[in-house]
């Protein structure tokens, strides 16, 4: 069974809280790799991490859930997501901004 490219998109994820980026960034990379998501980190600091991920929507949702629980040495207050590349996203899945 092949997945449709239409169910894939690119999103910017901003993670806010006490995120201890020194340990959390490698953790996110490892989990995104396990899910088969491509990722590009744009910013990593003590209180915020920004990255773009690309892949199937359901797998991006799984990464978000994992990040919200995170490793023991981080505290995630909020995760913000925004679609970066809506071209490959079906209109019914687009988030209104």
mmCIF file as gemmi writes it, N, C-alpha and C atoms, coordinates in Angstrom:
data_model
loop_
_atom_site.group_PDB
_atom_site.id
_atom_site.type_symbol
_atom_site.label_atom_id
_atom_site.label_alt_id
_atom_site.label_comp_id
_atom_site.label_asym_id
_atom_site.label_entity_id
_atom_site.label_seq_id
_atom_site.pdbx_PDB_ins_code
_atom_site.Cartn_x
_atom_site.Cartn_y
_atom_site.Cartn_z
_atom_site.occupancy
_atom_site.B_iso_or_equiv
_atom_site.pdbx_formal_charge
_atom_site.auth_seq_id
_atom_site.auth_asym_id
_atom_site.pdbx_PDB_model_num
ATOM 1 N N . UNK Axp A 1 ? 0.847 -1.185 0 1 0 ? 1 A 1
ATOM 2 C CA . UNK Axp A 1 ? 0 0 0 1 0 ? 1 A 1
ATOM 3 C C . UNK Axp A 1 ? 0.89 1.245 0 1 0 ? 1 A 1
ATOM 4 N N . UNK Axp A 2 ? 0.643 2.17 -0.901 1 0 ? 2 A 1
ATOM 5 C CA . UNK Axp A 2 ? 1.433 3.391 -0.963 1 0 ? 2 A 1
ATOM 6 C C . UNK Axp A 2 ? 0.627 4.551 -0.414 1 0 ? 2 A 1
ATOM 7 N N . UNK Axp A 3 ? 1.346 5.455 0.199 1 0 ? 3 A 1
ATOM 8 C CA . UNK Axp A 3 ? 0.724 6.649 0.753 1 0 ? 3 A 1
ATOM 9 C C . UNK Axp A 3 ? 0.645 7.742 -0.296 1 0 ? 3 A 1
ATOM 10 N N . UNK Axp A 4 ? -0.449 8.456 -0.296 1 0 ? 4 A 1
ATOM 11 C CA . UNK Axp A 4 ? -0.618 9.561 -1.23 1 0 ? 4 A 1
ATOM 12 C C . UNK Axp A 4 ? 0.222 10.748 -0.785 1 0 ? 4 A 1
ATOM 13 N N . UNK Axp A 5 ? 0.863 11.427 -1.719 1 0 ? 5 A 1
ATOM 14 C CA . UNK Axp A 5 ? 1.617 12.641 -1.403 1 0 ? 5 A 1
ATOM 15 C C . UNK Axp A 5 ? 0.685 13.72 -0.856 1 0 ? 5 A 1
ATOM 16 N N . UNK Axp A 6 ? -0.613 13.591 -1.155 1 0 ? 6 A 1
ATOM 17 C CA . UNK Axp A 6 ? -1.561 14.601 -0.695 1 0 ? 6 A 1
ATOM 18 C C . UNK Axp A 6 ? -1.681 14.612 0.823 1 0 ? 6 A 1
ATOM 19 N N . UNK Axp A 7 ? -1.363 13.494 1.504 1 0 ? 7 A 1
ATOM 20 C CA . UNK Axp A 7 ? -1.476 13.458 2.95 1 0 ? 7 A 1
ATOM 21 C C . UNK Axp A 7 ? -0.195 13.944 3.626 1 0 ? 7 A 1
ATOM 22 N N . UNK Axp A 8 ? 0.761 14.413 2.83 1 0 ? 8 A 1
ATOM 23 C CA . UNK Axp A 8 ? 2.015 14.909 3.381 1 0 ? 8 A 1
ATOM 24 C C . UNK Axp A 8 ? 2.068 16.425 3.295 1 0 ? 8 A 1
ATOM 25 N N . UNK Axp A 9 ? 2.745 17.017 4.284 1 0 ? 9 A 1
ATOM 26 C CA . UNK Axp A 9 ? 2.925 18.46 4.257 1 0 ? 9 A 1
ATOM 27 C C . UNK Axp A 9 ? 4.144 18.847 5.057 1 0 ? 9 A 1
ATOM 28 N N . UNK Axp A 10 ? 4.441 20.113 5.027 1 0 ? 10 A 1
ATOM 29 C CA . UNK Axp A 10 ? 5.57 20.68 5.775 1 0 ? 10 A 1
ATOM 30 C C . UNK Axp A 10 ? 4.988 21.639 6.794 1 0 ? 10 A 1
ATOM 31 N N . UNK Axp A 11 ? 5.37 21.451 8.062 1 0 ? 11 A 1
ATOM 32 C CA . UNK Axp A 11 ? 4.868 22.306 9.131 1 0 ? 11 A 1
ATOM 33 C C . UNK Axp A 11 ? 6.005 22.886 9.947 1 0 ? 11 A 1
ATOM 34 N N . UNK Axp A 12 ? 5.785 24.099 10.454 1 0 ? 12 A 1
ATOM 35 C CA . UNK Axp A 12 ? 6.701 24.69 11.423 1 0 ? 12 A 1
ATOM 36 C C . UNK Axp A 12 ? 6.134 24.404 12.801 1 0 ? 12 A 1
ATOM 37 N N . UNK Axp A 13 ? 6.963 23.836 13.653 1 0 ? 13 A 1
ATOM 38 C CA . UNK Axp A 13 ? 6.571 23.506 15.025 1 0 ? 13 A 1
ATOM 39 C C . UNK Axp A 13 ? 7.399 24.357 15.974 1 0 ? 13 A 1
ATOM 40 N N . UNK Axp A 14 ? 6.716 25.044 16.889 1 0 ? 14 A 1
ATOM 41 C CA . UNK Axp A 14 ? 7.377 25.826 17.925 1 0 ? 14 A 1
ATOM 42 C C . UNK Axp A 14 ? 7.026 25.195 19.264 1 0 ? 14 A 1
ATOM 43 N N . UNK Axp A 15 ? 8.051 24.827 20.007 1 0 ? 15 A 1
ATOM 44 C CA . UNK Axp A 15 ? 7.872 24.193 21.316 1 0 ? 15 A 1
ATOM 45 C C . UNK Axp A 15 ? 8.318 25.19 22.372 1 0 ? 15 A 1
ATOM 46 N N . UNK Axp A 16 ? 7.413 25.526 23.277 1 0 ? 16 A 1
ATOM 47 C CA . UNK Axp A 16 ? 7.679 26.519 24.317 1 0 ? 16 A 1
ATOM 48 C C . UNK Axp A 16 ? 7.678 25.87 25.692 1 0 ? 16 A 1
ATOM 49 N N . UNK Axp A 17 ? 8.533 26.358 26.571 1 0 ? 17 A 1
ATOM 50 C CA . UNK Axp A 17 ? 8.603 25.857 27.942 1 0 ? 17 A 1
ATOM 51 C C . UNK Axp A 17 ? 10.045 25.851 28.418 1 0 ? 17 A 1
ATOM 52 N N . UNK Axp A 18 ? 10.318 25.023 29.411 1 0 ? 18 A 1
ATOM 53 C CA . UNK Axp A 18 ? 11.685 24.818 29.889 1 0 ? 18 A 1
ATOM 54 C C . UNK Axp A 18 ? 12.209 23.616 29.114 1 0 ? 18 A 1
ATOM 55 N N . UNK Axp A 19 ? 12.708 23.877 27.898 1 0 ? 19 A 1
ATOM 56 C CA . UNK Axp A 19 ? 12.955 22.794 26.942 1 0 ? 19 A 1
ATOM 57 C C . UNK Axp A 19 ? 14.373 22.245 26.913 1 0 ? 19 A 1
ATOM 58 N N . UNK Axp A 20 ? 15.301 22.837 27.635 1 0 ? 20 A 1
ATOM 59 C CA . UNK Axp A 20 ? 16.661 22.296 27.721 1 0 ? 20 A 1
ATOM 60 C C . UNK Axp A 20 ? 17.116 21.741 26.375 1 0 ? 20 A 1
ATOM 61 N N . UNK Axp A 21 ? 17.307 22.625 25.429 1 0 ? 21 A 1
ATOM 62 C CA . UNK Axp A 21 ? 17.55 22.219 24.043 1 0 ? 21 A 1
ATOM 63 C C . UNK Axp A 21 ? 18.759 21.306 23.859 1 0 ? 21 A 1
ATOM 64 N N . UNK Axp A 22 ? 19.725 21.357 24.771 1 0 ? 22 A 1
ATOM 65 C CA . UNK Axp A 22 ? 20.914 20.503 24.626 1 0 ? 22 A 1
ATOM 66 C C . UNK Axp A 22 ? 20.547 19.02 24.621 1 0 ? 22 A 1
ATOM 67 N N . UNK Axp A 23 ? 19.545 18.641 25.387 1 0 ? 23 A 1
ATOM 68 C CA . UNK Axp A 23 ? 19.129 17.23 25.384 1 0 ? 23 A 1
ATOM 69 C C . UNK Axp A 23 ? 17.884 16.987 24.539 1 0 ? 23 A 1
ATOM 70 N N . UNK Axp A 24 ? 17.032 18.003 24.405 1 0 ? 24 A 1
ATOM 71 C CA . UNK Axp A 24 ? 15.755 17.809 23.72 1 0 ? 24 A 1
ATOM 72 C C . UNK Axp A 24 ? 15.918 17.755 22.206 1 0 ? 24 A 1
ATOM 73 N N . UNK Axp A 25 ? 16.806 18.563 21.65 1 0 ? 25 A 1
ATOM 74 C CA . UNK Axp A 25 ? 16.996 18.566 20.192 1 0 ? 25 A 1
ATOM 75 C C . UNK Axp A 25 ? 17.429 17.188 19.682 1 0 ? 25 A 1
ATOM 76 N N . UNK Axp A 26 ? 18.445 16.54 20.295 1 0 ? 26 A 1
ATOM 77 C CA . UNK Axp A 26 ? 18.794 15.192 19.828 1 0 ? 26 A 1
ATOM 78 C C . UNK Axp A 26 ? 17.643 14.195 20.026 1 0 ? 26 A 1
ATOM 79 N N . UNK Axp A 27 ? 16.879 14.367 21.079 1 0 ? 27 A 1
ATOM 80 C CA . UNK Axp A 27 ? 15.722 13.51 21.344 1 0 ? 27 A 1
ATOM 81 C C . UNK Axp A 27 ? 14.692 13.663 20.223 1 0 ? 27 A 1
ATOM 82 N N . UNK Axp A 28 ? 14.402 14.916 19.837 1 0 ? 28 A 1
ATOM 83 C CA . UNK Axp A 28 ? 13.445 15.172 18.758 1 0 ? 28 A 1
ATOM 84 C C . UNK Axp A 28 ? 13.96 14.585 17.448 1 0 ? 28 A 1
ATOM 85 N N . UNK Axp A 29 ? 15.239 14.81 17.149 1 0 ? 29 A 1
ATOM 86 C CA . UNK Axp A 29 ? 15.836 14.268 15.922 1 0 ? 29 A 1
ATOM 87 C C . UNK Axp A 29 ? 15.667 12.746 15.853 1 0 ? 29 A 1
ATOM 88 N N . UNK Axp A 30 ? 15.982 12.087 16.951 1 0 ? 30 A 1
ATOM 89 C CA . UNK Axp A 30 ? 15.892 10.626 16.994 1 0 ? 30 A 1
ATOM 90 C C . UNK Axp A 30 ? 14.468 10.144 16.745 1 0 ? 30 A 1
ATOM 91 N N . UNK Axp A 31 ? 13.501 10.797 17.386 1 0 ? 31 A 1
ATOM 92 C CA . UNK Axp A 31 ? 12.113 10.369 17.227 1 0 ? 31 A 1
ATOM 93 C C . UNK Axp A 31 ? 11.556 10.727 15.841 1 0 ? 31 A 1
ATOM 94 N N . UNK Axp A 32 ? 11.925 11.882 15.316 1 0 ? 32 A 1
ATOM 95 C CA . UNK Axp A 32 ? 11.499 12.246 13.961 1 0 ? 32 A 1
ATOM 96 C C . UNK Axp A 32 ? 12.078 11.257 12.948 1 0 ? 32 A 1
ATOM 97 N N . UNK Axp A 33 ? 13.344 10.86 13.145 1 0 ? 33 A 1
ATOM 98 C CA . UNK Axp A 33 ? 13.957 9.87 12.255 1 0 ? 33 A 1
ATOM 99 C C . UNK Axp A 33 ? 13.222 8.534 12.325 1 0 ? 33 A 1
ATOM 100 N N . UNK Axp A 34 ? 12.853 8.112 13.537 1 0 ? 34 A 1
ATOM 101 C CA . UNK Axp A 34 ? 12.111 6.855 13.696 1 0 ? 34 A 1
ATOM 102 C C . UNK Axp A 34 ? 10.772 6.898 12.967 1 0 ? 34 A 1
ATOM 103 N N . UNK Axp A 35 ? 10.167 8.083 12.922 1 0 ? 35 A 1
ATOM 104 C CA . UNK Axp A 35 ? 8.879 8.249 12.246 1 0 ? 35 A 1
ATOM 105 C C . UNK Axp A 35 ? 9.045 8.493 10.742 1 0 ? 35 A 1
ATOM 106 N N . UNK Axp A 36 ? 10.271 8.671 10.278 1 0 ? 36 A 1
ATOM 107 C CA . UNK Axp A 36 ? 10.514 8.916 8.859 1 0 ? 36 A 1
ATOM 108 C C . UNK Axp A 36 ? 10.233 10.341 8.435 1 0 ? 36 A 1
ATOM 109 N N . UNK Axp A 37 ? 10.266 11.28 9.388 1 0 ? 37 A 1
ATOM 110 C CA . UNK Axp A 37 ? 10.01 12.691 9.084 1 0 ? 37 A 1
ATOM 111 C C . UNK Axp A 37 ? 11.327 13.404 8.83 1 0 ? 37 A 1
ATOM 112 N N . UNK Axp A 38 ? 11.352 14.267 7.828 1 0 ? 38 A 1
ATOM 113 C CA . UNK Axp A 38 ? 12.523 15.112 7.649 1 0 ? 38 A 1
ATOM 114 C C . UNK Axp A 38 ? 12.367 16.301 8.58 1 0 ? 38 A 1
ATOM 115 N N . UNK Axp A 39 ? 13.477 16.82 9.076 1 0 ? 39 A 1
ATOM 116 C CA . UNK Axp A 39 ? 13.392 17.949 9.995 1 0 ? 39 A 1
ATOM 117 C C . UNK Axp A 39 ? 14.554 18.898 9.784 1 0 ? 39 A 1
ATOM 118 N N . UNK Axp A 40 ? 14.266 20.181 9.975 1 0 ? 40 A 1
ATOM 119 C CA . UNK Axp A 40 ? 15.257 21.248 9.925 1 0 ? 40 A 1
ATOM 120 C C . UNK Axp A 40 ? 15.04 22.122 11.148 1 0 ? 40 A 1
ATOM 121 N N . UNK Axp A 41 ? 16.044 22.211 12.02 1 0 ? 41 A 1
ATOM 122 C CA . UNK Axp A 41 ? 15.932 23.048 13.208 1 0 ? 41 A 1
ATOM 123 C C . UNK Axp A 41 ? 16.289 24.48 12.842 1 0 ? 41 A 1
ATOM 124 N N . UNK Axp A 42 ? 15.41 25.413 13.214 1 0 ? 42 A 1
ATOM 125 C CA . UNK Axp A 42 ? 15.594 26.821 12.899 1 0 ? 42 A 1
ATOM 126 C C . UNK Axp A 42 ? 16.125 27.602 14.091 1 0 ? 42 A 1
ATOM 127 N N . UNK Axp A 43 ? 15.747 27.18 15.3 1 0 ? 43 A 1
ATOM 128 C CA . UNK Axp A 43 ? 16.184 27.852 16.522 1 0 ? 43 A 1
ATOM 129 C C . UNK Axp A 43 ? 16.09 26.861 17.669 1 0 ? 43 A 1
ATOM 130 N N . UNK Axp A 44 ? 17.066 26.894 18.559 1 0 ? 44 A 1
ATOM 131 C CA . UNK Axp A 44 ? 17.026 26.043 19.751 1 0 ? 44 A 1
ATOM 132 C C . UNK Axp A 44 ? 17.61 26.826 20.912 1 0 ? 44 A 1
ATOM 133 N N . UNK Axp A 45 ? 16.779 27.123 21.895 1 0 ? 45 A 1
ATOM 134 C CA . UNK Axp A 45 ? 17.205 27.846 23.084 1 0 ? 45 A 1
ATOM 135 C C . UNK Axp A 45 ? 16.618 27.202 24.329 1 0 ? 45 A 1
ATOM 136 N N . UNK Axp A 46 ? 16.834 27.831 25.469 1 0 ? 46 A 1
ATOM 137 C CA . UNK Axp A 46 ? 16.385 27.272 26.74 1 0 ? 46 A 1
ATOM 138 C C . UNK Axp A 46 ? 14.862 27.272 26.884 1 0 ? 46 A 1
ATOM 139 N N . UNK Axp A 47 ? 14.197 28.224 26.215 1 0 ? 47 A 1
ATOM 140 C CA . UNK Axp A 47 ? 12.743 28.354 26.381 1 0 ? 47 A 1
ATOM 141 C C . UNK Axp A 47 ? 11.947 28.112 25.103 1 0 ? 47 A 1
ATOM 142 N N . UNK Axp A 48 ? 12.65 27.902 23.984 1 0 ? 48 A 1
ATOM 143 C CA . UNK Axp A 48 ? 11.932 27.727 22.716 1 0 ? 48 A 1
ATOM 144 C C . UNK Axp A 48 ? 12.778 26.922 21.737 1 0 ? 48 A 1
ATOM 145 N N . UNK Axp A 49 ? 12.104 26.025 21.038 1 0 ? 49 A 1
ATOM 146 C CA . UNK Axp A 49 ? 12.719 25.285 19.926 1 0 ? 49 A 1
ATOM 147 C C . UNK Axp A 49 ? 11.786 25.454 18.734 1 0 ? 49 A 1
ATOM 148 N N . UNK Axp A 50 ? 12.357 25.824 17.591 1 0 ? 50 A 1
ATOM 149 C CA . UNK Axp A 50 ? 11.582 25.927 16.355 1 0 ? 50 A 1
ATOM 150 C C . UNK Axp A 50 ? 12.191 25 15.323 1 0 ? 50 A 1
ATOM 151 N N . UNK Axp A 51 ? 11.323 24.24 14.659 1 0 ? 51 A 1
ATOM 152 C CA . UNK Axp A 51 ? 11.783 23.358 13.61 1 0 ? 51 A 1
ATOM 153 C C . UNK Axp A 51 ? 10.703 23.218 12.552 1 0 ? 51 A 1
ATOM 154 N N . UNK Axp A 52 ? 11.128 22.805 11.375 1 0 ? 52 A 1
ATOM 155 C CA . UNK Axp A 52 ? 10.19 22.456 10.314 1 0 ? 52 A 1
ATOM 156 C C . UNK Axp A 52 ? 10.309 20.964 10.09 1 0 ? 52 A 1
ATOM 157 N N . UNK Axp A 53 ? 9.161 20.322 9.989 1 0 ? 53 A 1
ATOM 158 C CA . UNK Axp A 53 ? 9.126 18.887 9.712 1 0 ? 53 A 1
ATOM 159 C C . UNK Axp A 53 ? 8.286 18.654 8.475 1 0 ? 53 A 1
ATOM 160 N N . UNK Axp A 54 ? 8.597 17.592 7.755 1 0 ? 54 A 1
ATOM 161 C CA . UNK Axp A 54 ? 7.829 17.242 6.557 1 0 ? 54 A 1
ATOM 162 C C . UNK Axp A 54 ? 7.561 15.753 6.573 1 0 ? 54 A 1
ATOM 163 N N . UNK Axp A 55 ? 6.319 15.42 6.214 1 0 ? 55 A 1
ATOM 164 C CA . UNK Axp A 55 ? 5.931 14.028 6.136 1 0 ? 55 A 1
ATOM 165 C C . UNK Axp A 55 ? 4.427 13.893 6.263 1 0 ? 55 A 1
ATOM 166 N N . UNK Axp A 56 ? 3.952 12.666 6.433 1 0 ? 56 A 1
ATOM 167 C CA . UNK Axp A 56 ? 2.515 12.433 6.573 1 0 ? 56 A 1
ATOM 168 C C . UNK Axp A 56 ? 1.958 13.11 7.829 1 0 ? 56 A 1
ATOM 169 N N . UNK Axp A 57 ? 0.775 13.664 7.706 1 0 ? 57 A 1
ATOM 170 C CA . UNK Axp A 57 ? 0.133 14.41 8.793 1 0 ? 57 A 1
ATOM 171 C C . UNK Axp A 57 ? 0.046 13.574 10.066 1 0 ? 57 A 1
ATOM 172 N N . UNK Axp A 58 ? -0.351 12.314 9.939 1 0 ? 58 A 1
ATOM 173 C CA . UNK Axp A 58 ? -0.504 11.463 11.119 1 0 ? 58 A 1
ATOM 174 C C . UNK Axp A 58 ? 0.82 11.29 11.862 1 0 ? 58 A 1
ATOM 175 N N . UNK Axp A 59 ? 1.927 11.223 11.138 1 0 ? 59 A 1
ATOM 176 C CA . UNK Axp A 59 ? 3.221 11.054 11.783 1 0 ? 59 A 1
ATOM 177 C C . UNK Axp A 59 ? 3.689 12.35 12.432 1 0 ? 59 A 1
ATOM 178 N N . UNK Axp A 60 ? 3.352 13.49 11.841 1 0 ? 60 A 1
ATOM 179 C CA . UNK Axp A 60 ? 3.653 14.775 12.48 1 0 ? 60 A 1
ATOM 180 C C . UNK Axp A 60 ? 2.855 14.882 13.778 1 0 ? 60 A 1
ATOM 181 N N . UNK Axp A 61 ? 1.601 14.431 13.753 1 0 ? 61 A 1
ATOM 182 C CA . UNK Axp A 61 ? 0.79 14.408 14.975 1 0 ? 61 A 1
ATOM 183 C C . UNK Axp A 61 ? 1.452 13.538 16.046 1 0 ? 61 A 1
ATOM 184 N N . UNK Axp A 62 ? 2 12.404 15.646 1 0 ? 62 A 1
ATOM 185 C CA . UNK Axp A 62 ? 2.664 11.512 16.602 1 0 ? 62 A 1
ATOM 186 C C . UNK Axp A 62 ? 3.903 12.173 17.195 1 0 ? 62 A 1
ATOM 187 N N . UNK Axp A 63 ? 4.662 12.896 16.376 1 0 ? 63 A 1
ATOM 188 C CA . UNK Axp A 63 ? 5.831 13.609 16.88 1 0 ? 63 A 1
ATOM 189 C C . UNK Axp A 63 ? 5.404 14.671 17.884 1 0 ? 63 A 1
ATOM 190 N N . UNK Axp A 64 ? 4.336 15.397 17.57 1 0 ? 64 A 1
ATOM 191 C CA . UNK Axp A 64 ? 3.847 16.416 18.503 1 0 ? 64 A 1
ATOM 192 C C . UNK Axp A 64 ? 3.481 15.782 19.847 1 0 ? 64 A 1
ATOM 193 N N . UNK Axp A 65 ? 2.785 14.667 19.818 1 0 ? 65 A 1
ATOM 194 C CA . UNK Axp A 65 ? 2.402 13.989 21.062 1 0 ? 65 A 1
ATOM 195 C C . UNK Axp A 65 ? 3.638 13.577 21.847 1 0 ? 65 A 1
ATOM 196 N N . UNK Axp A 66 ? 4.623 13.006 21.158 1 0 ? 66 A 1
ATOM 197 C CA . UNK Axp A 66 ? 5.855 12.619 21.833 1 0 ? 66 A 1
ATOM 198 C C . UNK Axp A 66 ? 6.57 13.804 22.446 1 0 ? 66 A 1
ATOM 199 N N . UNK Axp A 67 ? 6.623 14.922 21.706 1 0 ? 67 A 1
ATOM 200 C CA . UNK Axp A 67 ? 7.29 16.122 22.218 1 0 ? 67 A 1
ATOM 201 C C . UNK Axp A 67 ? 6.553 16.704 23.421 1 0 ? 67 A 1
ATOM 202 N N . UNK Axp A 68 ? 5.24 16.604 23.424 1 0 ? 68 A 1
ATOM 203 C CA . UNK Axp A 68 ? 4.477 17.153 24.553 1 0 ? 68 A 1
ATOM 204 C C . UNK Axp A 68 ? 4.798 16.379 25.837 1 0 ? 68 A 1
ATOM 205 N N . UNK Axp A 69 ? 5.119 15.097 25.712 1 0 ? 69 A 1
ATOM 206 C CA . UNK Axp A 69 ? 5.51 14.299 26.875 1 0 ? 69 A 1
ATOM 207 C C . UNK Axp A 69 ? 7 14.45 27.146 1 0 ? 69 A 1
ATOM 208 N N . UNK Axp A 70 ? 7.785 14.484 26.084 1 0 ? 70 A 1
ATOM 209 C CA . UNK Axp A 70 ? 9.209 14.769 26.139 1 0 ? 70 A 1
ATOM 210 C C . UNK Axp A 70 ? 10.027 13.91 27.084 1 0 ? 70 A 1
ATOM 211 N N . UNK Axp A 71 ? 11.336 14.133 27.084 1 0 ? 71 A 1
ATOM 212 C CA . UNK Axp A 71 ? 12.193 13.456 28.05 1 0 ? 71 A 1
ATOM 213 C C . UNK Axp A 71 ? 11.987 14.059 29.448 1 0 ? 71 A 1
ATOM 214 N N . UNK Axp A 72 ? 12.501 13.396 30.452 1 0 ? 72 A 1
ATOM 215 C CA . UNK Axp A 72 ? 12.239 13.786 31.835 1 0 ? 72 A 1
ATOM 216 C C . UNK Axp A 72 ? 12.806 15.159 32.218 1 0 ? 72 A 1
ATOM 217 N N . UNK Axp A 73 ? 13.851 15.615 31.525 1 0 ? 73 A 1
ATOM 218 C CA . UNK Axp A 73 ? 14.483 16.875 31.916 1 0 ? 73 A 1
ATOM 219 C C . UNK Axp A 73 ? 13.923 18.106 31.195 1 0 ? 73 A 1
ATOM 220 N N . UNK Axp A 74 ? 12.775 17.972 30.518 1 0 ? 74 A 1
ATOM 221 C CA . UNK Axp A 74 ? 12.143 19.134 29.873 1 0 ? 74 A 1
ATOM 222 C C . UNK Axp A 74 ? 10.717 19.289 30.379 1 0 ? 74 A 1
ATOM 223 N N . UNK Axp A 75 ? 10.228 20.514 30.264 1 0 ? 75 A 1
ATOM 224 C CA . UNK Axp A 75 ? 8.83 20.794 30.592 1 0 ? 75 A 1
ATOM 225 C C . UNK Axp A 75 ? 8.245 21.596 29.434 1 0 ? 75 A 1
ATOM 226 N N . UNK Axp A 76 ? 7.33 20.986 28.698 1 0 ? 76 A 1
ATOM 227 C CA . UNK Axp A 76 ? 6.707 21.637 27.546 1 0 ? 76 A 1
ATOM 228 C C . UNK Axp A 76 ? 5.418 22.302 27.995 1 0 ? 76 A 1
ATOM 229 N N . UNK Axp A 77 ? 5.338 23.624 27.815 1 0 ? 77 A 1
ATOM 230 C CA . UNK Axp A 77 ? 4.126 24.378 28.147 1 0 ? 77 A 1
ATOM 231 C C . UNK Axp A 77 ? 3.152 24.401 26.977 1 0 ? 77 A 1
ATOM 232 N N . UNK Axp A 78 ? 3.704 24.545 25.764 1 0 ? 78 A 1
ATOM 233 C CA . UNK Axp A 78 ? 2.839 24.718 24.597 1 0 ? 78 A 1
ATOM 234 C C . UNK Axp A 78 ? 3.569 24.294 23.334 1 0 ? 78 A 1
ATOM 235 N N . UNK Axp A 79 ? 2.812 23.737 22.399 1 0 ? 79 A 1
ATOM 236 C CA . UNK Axp A 79 ? 3.346 23.413 21.073 1 0 ? 79 A 1
ATOM 237 C C . UNK Axp A 79 ? 2.454 24.094 20.052 1 0 ? 79 A 1
ATOM 238 N N . UNK Axp A 80 ? 3.072 24.925 19.21 1 0 ? 80 A 1
ATOM 239 C CA . UNK Axp A 80 ? 2.345 25.622 18.144 1 0 ? 80 A 1
ATOM 240 C C . UNK Axp A 80 ? 2.737 25.004 16.816 1 0 ? 80 A 1
ATOM 241 N N . UNK Axp A 81 ? 1.757 24.819 15.948 1 0 ? 81 A 1
ATOM 242 C CA . UNK Axp A 81 ? 2.014 24.264 14.617 1 0 ? 81 A 1
ATOM 243 C C . UNK Axp A 81 ? 1.393 25.168 13.557 1 0 ? 81 A 1
ATOM 244 N N . UNK Axp A 82 ? 2.125 25.276 12.444 1 0 ? 82 A 1
ATOM 245 C CA . UNK Axp A 82 ? 1.582 26.034 11.322 1 0 ? 82 A 1
ATOM 246 C C . UNK Axp A 82 ? 2.086 25.423 10.033 1 0 ? 82 A 1
ATOM 247 N N . UNK Axp A 83 ? 1.191 25.314 9.075 1 0 ? 83 A 1
ATOM 248 C CA . UNK Axp A 83 ? 1.542 24.74 7.778 1 0 ? 83 A 1
ATOM 249 C C . UNK Axp A 83 ? 2.436 25.722 7.031 1 0 ? 83 A 1
ATOM 250 N N . UNK Axp A 84 ? 3.543 25.218 6.508 1 0 ? 84 A 1
ATOM 251 C CA . UNK Axp A 84 ? 4.492 26.032 5.749 1 0 ? 84 A 1
ATOM 252 C C . UNK Axp A 84 ? 4.251 25.868 4.26 1 0 ? 84 A 1
ATOM 253 N N . UNK Axp A 85 ? 3.928 24.643 3.839 1 0 ? 85 A 1
ATOM 254 C CA . UNK Axp A 85 ? 3.739 24.353 2.422 1 0 ? 85 A 1
ATOM 255 C C . UNK Axp A 85 ? 2.351 23.766 2.198 1 0 ? 85 A 1
ATOM 256 N N . UNK Axp A 86 ? 1.33 24.629 2.002 1 0 ? 86 A 1
ATOM 257 C CA . UNK Axp A 86 ? -0.037 24.132 1.835 1 0 ? 86 A 1
ATOM 258 C C . UNK Axp A 86 ? -0.328 23.592 0.442 1 0 ? 86 A 1
ATOM 259 N N . UNK Axp A 87 ? 0.608 23.686 -0.481 1 0 ? 87 A 1
ATOM 260 C CA . UNK Axp A 87 ? 0.355 23.266 -1.867 1 0 ? 87 A 1
ATOM 261 C C . UNK Axp A 87 ? -0.003 21.786 -1.944 1 0 ? 87 A 1
ATOM 262 N N . UNK Axp A 88 ? 0.704 20.943 -1.172 1 0 ? 88 A 1
ATOM 263 C CA . UNK Axp A 88 ? 0.441 19.513 -1.235 1 0 ? 88 A 1
ATOM 264 C C . UNK Axp A 88 ? -0.612 19.069 -0.219 1 0 ? 88 A 1
ATOM 265 N N . UNK Axp A 89 ? -1.251 20.034 0.455 1 0 ? 89 A 1
ATOM 266 C CA . UNK Axp A 89 ? -2.24 19.713 1.466 1 0 ? 89 A 1
ATOM 267 C C . UNK Axp A 89 ? -3.643 19.863 0.888 1 0 ? 89 A 1
ATOM 268 N N . UNK Axp A 90 ? -4.479 18.831 0.997 1 0 ? 90 A 1
ATOM 269 C CA . UNK Axp A 90 ? -5.849 18.958 0.5 1 0 ? 90 A 1
ATOM 270 C C . UNK Axp A 90 ? -6.584 20.077 1.242 1 0 ? 90 A 1
ATOM 271 N N . UNK Axp A 91 ? -7.477 20.764 0.544 1 0 ? 91 A 1
ATOM 272 C CA . UNK Axp A 91 ? -8.196 21.888 1.13 1 0 ? 91 A 1
ATOM 273 C C . UNK Axp A 91 ? -8.922 21.498 2.416 1 0 ? 91 A 1
ATOM 274 N N . UNK Axp A 92 ? -9.436 20.265 2.501 1 0 ? 92 A 1
ATOM 275 C CA . UNK Axp A 92 ? -10.167 19.848 3.693 1 0 ? 92 A 1
ATOM 276 C C . UNK Axp A 92 ? -9.265 19.724 4.913 1 0 ? 92 A 1
ATOM 277 N N . UNK Axp A 93 ? -7.932 19.613 4.717 1 0 ? 93 A 1
ATOM 278 C CA . UNK Axp A 93 ? -7.005 19.473 5.836 1 0 ? 93 A 1
ATOM 279 C C . UNK Axp A 93 ? -6.312 20.778 6.193 1 0 ? 93 A 1
ATOM 280 N N . UNK Axp A 94 ? -6.473 21.825 5.435 1 0 ? 94 A 1
ATOM 281 C CA . UNK Axp A 94 ? -5.777 23.082 5.705 1 0 ? 94 A 1
ATOM 282 C C . UNK Axp A 94 ? -6.314 23.729 6.967 1 0 ? 94 A 1
ATOM 283 N N . UNK Axp A 95 ? -5.404 24.243 7.786 1 0 ? 95 A 1
ATOM 284 C CA . UNK Axp A 95 ? -5.782 24.956 9.005 1 0 ? 95 A 1
ATOM 285 C C . UNK Axp A 95 ? -6.012 26.422 8.647 1 0 ? 95 A 1
ATOM 286 N N . UNK Axp A 96 ? -7.064 26.995 9.179 1 0 ? 96 A 1
ATOM 287 C CA . UNK Axp A 96 ? -7.308 28.414 8.945 1 0 ? 96 A 1
ATOM 288 C C . UNK Axp A 96 ? -6.446 29.221 9.899 1 0 ? 96 A 1
ATOM 289 N N . UNK Axp A 97 ? -5.842 30.304 9.39 1 0 ? 97 A 1
ATOM 290 C CA . UNK Axp A 97 ? -5.014 31.153 10.244 1 0 ? 97 A 1
ATOM 291 C C . UNK Axp A 97 ? -5.622 32.506 10.39 1 0 ? 97 A 1
